[in-house]
Amino acid sequence: MKAEEVLLETRNLSVEFNGFRALTNINMKVRRGELRVIIGPNGAGKTTFMDLVTGRTKPTEGSVIFDGINITGKATAEIAGKYKIGRKFQGPNVFDNMSVKENIEIALEGFETLLQCILFKKSRAFKERVNEILNKIDLYDYRHFAAGDLSHGQRQWLEMGMVIAQNPKLIILDEPTAGMTARETYKTGEMIKKLQGEHTIIVVEHDMDFVRQVAEYVTVLNYGELLAEGTMEEIQENQEVIAVYLKE
Ligand code: ADP
């Protein structure tokens, strides 16, 4: 992979919690425009890895290079706002009393001055952007619904929309299909595949049907170490992976 193709790189990334090594020497490269899936048994270190990339946890050793810049140890807000790494957590985190559309509008309002904000909100570009996002998450027809009245799956999509609104270079999705029906899960997979055209995406997921649906390239973590990387086909044939994970 050429240097300019790499959006995210971790170098020997390690973290210890009170002497317990949760991650050891993770060297990973994610290409621009890629849709990477991270899998691994419970406790493998997937969440911790995302926490290190997004600045929620500071590494004991190693570094995180994003878009050519060393962002190791930078504050969470800076990593989200300035470097543009967006993250959707597992639980929905939307404003229940507001409409779907208003939730997206709020997520779009990241402006320096109030005037800029007011002018933008009235502009055609703003309305087009809101509608574009509503379509991406398949909630245009629900735009006037209160977020609190949406189904669990729809609320997850709304939250994805709120992350997209911040125009991140990298979107991190933590178990985006948790608690969804099979139909919602499938739809989420198709949605994520479409988003890939515009964003680089890392998905942490347990549901193997979903992983097969979306994954091009998979990273497997196990006991805090990078066990294997490869295409879905390679991973499914990897004996070590089969032993620790896929046969569970
Ligand atoms: P996964 O997301 O793959 O299920 P985690 O990243 O949540 O795994 O956890 C990896 C390991 O690190 C687990 O053994 C977990 O108990 C431990 N761990 C994670 N965060 C902390 C913390 N803040 N303090 C102590 N141990 C932690």
Boltz pocket constraint, residues with backbone or C-beta under 6 A from the ligand:
constraints:
  - pocket:
      binder: B
      contacts: [[A, 17], [A, 20], [A, 22], [A, 40], [A, 41], [A, 42], [A, 43], [A, 44], [A, 45], [A, 46], [A, 47], [A, 48], [A, 49]]
      max_distance: 6.0
